[in-house]
Amino acid sequence: QKSQRPMLIFWLFSTTFAPPRTQLLFLHADAAFRCMPRVQLVGDDNSLFESLRARQAQLDAQQRAIDARWRNSACSSSVRVELDDWVRRLALDWPLAALGTAQGSVRVVDLQTGQTLAQALGAHPSRTNGIARDMRLLFGEFDGGGPTAIAFRFGRVVSAGRDGGAREWRLTDAMADKPVQLQHVADLPCESIVSSIAICEPDNAVWTAGLDGRLCKWTAVVQGADAHCALTIDVGSPVLCLTASDTHGLVVCGTADGSVHIFSMTTGNRVDVWRPLSFDGSSGYRGERTRSVALLDVGSAACVLAGGSEGQLHFRWLADGGLRHPDGDSAGVFDATRPSQALLPAHRGAVVALQGVGVSGLFVSGAHDGTMRVWDMRSAASGGTPKALYGMGGYKVWLGSVATDGKRLVSDGSDNCVIVHAFD
């Protein structure tokens, strides 16, 4: 019988602004192996596999080193961008970041060079009359102006303003006679102010959360035409925050009545509800709103995090690591044997940002008091107590967004700078 040598397929791809990257897709039978571009291919299969294993060991060692630096706050901090306007919203697609400014502009900046690559000046109004109550839901007693939400993924920027609805932008390719531009592609005509946005990978859909209590799923974006709303969900209370997990197929949102709602990403069915901040006669959280949510993987387990408008943080574990298919599952997705728990110490301002780090079990919380905290959930996964590892303060005031790519931590705030805390 003839031996079947592995078939090597070389796939060269690049993105508009990142350096070209080469991937080797190694296919043999039903197995697929990914290897890095610096692997040297030599004469026989054994040598090839040894090279692959050596490279994987090197990558694992690098990841362990980054993990240790995160857990020990071993980072270097630097101002990467200074603008002529306050940064009010931020989304990250390293090395690029999309910024919403107090004057209503949307800018894309390179955090390695500090340059503004493209911008849409006046994309949204800085202020709008008659919406003070809505703005208090999002910003409390201090409203610094500018966009209400921004998302950035796969070269797509989606921003929302206080005039209602959202807009999608695309970064154009740089030409010899024309610089990179931020091109308006389509409007997402929501019927209210959009508080949060998520861009999803499987079907390139955009999810928006509105202060009218609705979630909308937008697809089929065609330049020059309004986006198509494929799905609308009436949550029942103003939606203040949103996250979507491609891995789990779930959309999680937090509302003004202190609840957390979970929906199927494909069907829009509500699969569970959690009320970590609702007033129950004894908790004392009367009037507290859910201002941020996140879905965090901790090894083989997963939990939902919720941040409150008074600085409280809560979490609850999902059943079966969050991989139970939710559609039509009347039992819901939460683990009924593990009740909701609080994370201590609480922040002194509204918890407006929650981000998983990419290192298993770590996440970052950001609050209006200008503080960020790094938390470790590994011990909590096995029934122990979660740990607040350390905090960062004094860099930002009235923080609104926190972003990380697993190696760097980036935040906005009511000043004109973007600070990067690098752990690599």
N, C-alpha and C positions, 0 to 999 in steps of 0.2 A: 504494500500500500504506500502510495506516495505521501510524503510528509507535506502538510500544508503550512507554508510559511505565512506569518502574519502579513496582512495587507496594510501598507502605510498610506495614509491619505494626508497630504499637506494642505493645510487651510490657512491662507494668509489673509488677514483682515486688519482693517484699521478703522479708527474713528476720526471724526473731523479734527479734534483738538488733542487727543491723546497720542503719544508716540505709537507708531505701528507696532502691533504685537503679533507674534507668530505662534500658532498652536499646532501641535502634532496630534491628530486624532488617530489613535492606534486601535484598530478593530480586529478582533479574532474571535470567531464563533459568535457567541452572544455577549461577549465582554467588550467594554470600551474603556480605554485608558487614556488619560490626559497627561501630557508631559510638557515641560517648559522648553522654550526655544534654545536654551544653551546646552541641551542634552546632545552629546556627540554620538552619532550613529557609527557603529563599528561593524566588523565583519560578520559576527554570528549573533544568533538570538540571545544566547546566555549573556553576552557582553551588553547587549541592548537592555535586557532586564536589569542587570546590575547597575547600569547607568541610571535607569529610571528609579530604582530603589534608592540609590545614593542621592539623587536629586530630591526625592520625596522626603528622605531623612533630613536633608538640609532645610527644606521648607518647614518641616515640623519643628526643627530646632529654632528657626526664626520666629515661628508663631508662639512657641513657648516663651521666648525672650520678650516678645511684645506683651503677652499675657502677664508676665511677671512685672513689667513696667507699669501696666495699667493698675495692677493690684497694689503697687507700692508708690503710686503717684510720681513715677520717674518720667517726667515729660519736660520738654522745652517749650516755652510759650513766647509767641512773637506776634506783633501786629503785621498782618499780611496785606491789608487793604485799608486805605483812607479815602473817604469820599467827601464831597462838598455838601452832603446831606445825611441826615440820620438814617441808620439802617434799622428798619422796623420788622422785616421778615426775611428769613434766610432758608434756602434749601441747598443741599450739597450733592454734587456728582463729581467727586474729586478727579482732577485738580480744579474743577470749575465750581462756582457757586452762583446761584441765582438770588438776587437781593431785591426786596421791595423797600423803597425809601419813603420817608415822611412826606415828600412832595408828590408821591403817587407814581414815581417812575419804577421801571423794572430794568435791572442791569444784570449782565452776566460778567463775572470777573474771574481772572485766573489767580488762584491763591498761591501759586508758586512764583509768579512774576509780579503780582500786585497790579496788573493791568486790567482796565475795563475793556472787554472784548467787544461787547455790543450793548445797546441800551434802547429802551423805548421810553422817552421822556414823556411825562404826563399820561402814562398808560391808564391810570386811574385817578379819580379826584383825591386831593389831599384831605378835604373836609366836605361833609354834606350835611345840610340842615335837616332837622326833624328826625334824626336817628340816634339821639343821645342815649335812649334807653337800651337800644340794641348794642351800642358801643360799650356801655357799662357791663353788659354780659361778657364781652370779650376782653376788655381792658381794665375793668374796675373804675377807679376814680381818676385815672390818668390815661388820656388818649393822645398818643403822640402823632396821630395822623397816618396816612398812607394806606397801602393794601392791607386786606384782612387775612389773606392766606396766599401761600405760594408753594409750588411743587416743581421738582426738576428731576427728570429721569430720561435716559436714552436720547439726550439732546432736545427733549421737549420741555418747555416751561409752560406751566399753567398758573395764572395769577388771578386773584379776585379782589374787587374793590368795594368801597362802601356805596357805590352806585348800583349794586346788585349784579348777579351773574358772574361769569368768569371769562377769561380769554386765554386762548392757546397761542403760543409763540414757538417758532422753530429757529434754530441757529443755522444760517446759511453757510455754505462753504466759502472759504477765503479765495478770492480770485486775484489775478495779477494786478488788475486795475480797480479792484473793489474790496474793501475790508469785510470782515465778518459782520453780518447784520442779524438783528433780532426781528424776524419777520412775523407779522400778525397772520395767523393761519385761519382761525375761526373763533366765533363767540359761542359760549355755552350759556344760553339764555335762561338761567335759573330765575325763579320768581321772587327771590329774596336775597338778602346779603349772604354770601358764602363765607363760612367760618373756617373750613378746612378742606384740603384737597389731597387725593392720593392717586398716583399713576400706577397701574397694574401691568404686569408683564404678559400673562397668558394671552389676552385678547387686545392688548394695548388700550384698554378702557381707562377712562378717567372717572373717579368717584368724587362727588362734591357733597358737602354737608351744609345745610341751610338753617338760618334762624327761623324759618317757617316750619321747622320740624321735619323736613324731607331730606332723604338721601336720593341722589340721582346718579345713574350710571350712563356715561356718554361714550358713544362709539362712532365709527365711520366719520372721522373728522376729515373734511375736504376743504382745501384752501378756498377762501372766499365765501363759504357757506356756513350756516350755523351747524354746530355739531348735533348729532342725533341722540336724543334721550331714549335709551333702550329700556330703562327700568326706573321706576319711581317708587320709593318706599316712604310711607307716612309713619314716622317714628312716634309722634304724639306729643313731643316737647321740643323746644328749640335745641338743635344739635350744635354743640360747641367744639367738638373735636372728633377726629376720624383717623383710623388706621386700617390698612388692608393687607392681608397676608397671602401672597401667592402660594406659599408652601401649604398652609392650612385651608386655603379656599374660603377664608372668613373675612367679613368686614365688621369691625368693632367701632362703635361710636359712643360718645358720652353726651349727656343732655343736661339742660338747665335745672331739672328736678333731681339731680344727683344720681341718675341711673346710668347703667351701661347696657347697651343692646348689642346682640351679636346676630349677624345675618349670613346666609349662604351667599358667596360671591357670584355663583352661577344663577341661582333661581330667585334670590332676594327674599327667601323665606326667613322669618325670624326663628332662630333656633334656641335662643336663651336670653334671659334678662337677669341682670344683677343690680342690686341697689345698695352699693357700699356707702353712699353718702346721704341717702334719704332719711328723713326724720322718722324715727320709730318710737318716740316717747322716752327713750333713755340715752340714745347716743349723743344727743346735743348738737347734731349737725343740721339744725333747722336752717334752711336757706342756702346750704352749701351746694355748689354746682360741680359737676364733673368737667374739669377744664382740660384734661389730657388723658389719653389712653395709649396703651402699647400691648403688643402680644410678644412675649419673651420665651424663647426656647432655652431650657436649662438641661443640657444633656438630652435624655430621652423624654423628659417632662416638658410641660409648657404651662405658662400662666398668663392671665390678663392683669395688667397694672392699671390703676386709676388714680389720677391726681385731682385734688379738690381745690376749690376757690379759696379756702381758708388755710391751705398749706398741708392738708392731710394727704397721705399716700396709703392705698390699700392694694391687696393682690388676692387673686383666687386661682386655684389650679384647675386646669382642664382635664377631663377624663381621657385616658388612653393617649396621653401626650398631645392632645389636641388633634389627633389624626382620625378620630371617628368621623365618618361621613355624616354631615349634619342634616342633609335633606330628608325630611320625613321622619327624623328621629325625635320622638316625643320626649325622650329622656333628657334632651338638651346636651350641651357640650361640657358643662361644668362637672367637676367631681363632687357628687353629693355627699361624700364622706369627709370632705375637707372644707371647712367653712372659710369665709372671708377673714383675712387678717390685716392688721394695720402695720405699717412700716414706721419705725421711730428712729431718730427724732423727726418731727414734722418740720416743714419749711415755715418761714414767717410771712410768706406771701403766696399768692395763687400758684399752684404747680401747673405751669403752662406747657411744659415739654417733657416727654419721656422717650428715651431712645435706647434700644438694645445696642450693645457695643460690638457684637460679632465674636467676642470671646465668650465662651459658654458660661452663662450665669451672671454676667455683668450687665448693668444698665445705668444710664445717667438720667437724673431728674434735674430740671431747671425751673426756677421760680421767679416771680415778679420782684422778689427782694434782691435779685441780682446774684443769687447763689446757684451753684451746680453741685450735685453730690453724685458720687459713684458708689453703687450698691452691688453686693455679692449675694446671689440667691442660691448658691450651690447647696449650702447646708439646709436651707428651707425646703429644698426638693425632697429631702429624706426625713422631713419632720422637725428639723432644727429651726434655729432663729436666723433670719436674714441679717446681713451685716451692712452697716453704713461704713464704707472703707475710709472715705475722706471727702472733704468738700473744697470747693473753689469759690472764693469771694473777692470782691474788690476790683474785678476786671470789668464788670458790666453792672448797670442798674436798669431796672425795669426790663429784664430779659424777656424775649418773646419766642425765640426759636433756639433749639439745640440740634446739632447734626453731627454724625460720626460715620466714618467709613471703616471703622475697626482699628485704624492706626492713628487717627487724629480726631480731636474734639474741637468743634467750631461752634461759636455762638454769636448771636446778634445782641442788640441792646439799644438804649436811647442815646447813642453817640454815633460818630461817623466812621467807626473802625470795625474791622472783623479780626478777631484774635483766633489763632490756631494753636492748640496745645498738641504737640507731636509726641507720640509714644513709640515711633519707629526708630 
